[in-house]
C-alpha cells in the first residue's frame, strides 16, 4: 500500500464509568481520528500519526475495527517529487 493517503475516521468506541449512572446514561462515545492510512483489510483500518518516507515502521498508530466506523474520508496526496526530478 502506498502510504500517501490521509484519512479521517469518526468511530464508535466503548465507554465506561466508575460513578453511579442510570442505564440511559450508559452509551458508547464517538471519536475522531486523522492519520496516514498505512494498512487496511476486511477487519481493520490502521492509521499512523508519524511516518517516514520509505520506512517499514510507523509510530503512534491506531487500529480501528471497520464494524465501528461511522464515517470515513480519504484524502490521497500526490507523491513528493524527489530532488532529482
N, C-alpha and C positions, 0 to 999 in steps of 0.2 A: 504494500500500500504506500502510495506517495503521501508523505506527511506534510502536505501543504494546504490542508483544509482546516479552517477554524470552524468550530461547532458550538452552537448554543443549544442547551438542553434544559427544559423545565420538567421536573420529575417528582413523583410522589415518594416520600420516604417515611419510614416508621418514626413514631414519636413515643416518648414515654414521660412519665412524671412521678414525682415522689410525694407530692402533696395530695390531699383529698380532692377528688373530682367526681362529677356526675358522669354517667355513661355518655351523655350528649357532648361533654367536653373532650372526650377521648376520640381523636381522629389522627389521620396522617397529616404530614406537612408537605408543602411544595417547596422545592429547592431549585435554584437557577445556577447552572454551571456554564462556563465558557472555557474552551481549551482547544488544543491541537488534536484532531482526530488521528489516533495512532493505531487503532485496531477496532474491527467490528466483525462479529459473527452472528449466528442466529439467536444467541442469548444476550450478548452484551455489546455496549458501545464503550470504548476506552478512550478517555481524554487525558492528555498530559499538559500541565501548565508550562513546563520547560522542556525544550528540545534543542538539540544541536544538529546542524546540518550534517548528514551522512553518519550520524552516531547510531549505534544499535540500541542504546538505552535512553530512557526518558526519566525525568524527575517530577515529583508532585503529580501523581497520576490518580485517576478515579475510574473504576469500572462500574457502569450504570446498567442494571438489568433492563432490557428492552421492554419487558412487560410493565415497567413502572414509568416509562416515558410518556409524558402528557403532550409535549410539543418539542419539535426539533427543527433547527435551521442550520444548514451547512453553507459555509462561505468559502468556496475554493479561491485560492490566491495564485497569481502567476508565479512561476518559479523565478527566483532571483537569478539574474544573468551573472555569469562569472566575470571576473576582471579581464579574462582573455577574449570575451565576445566583443 
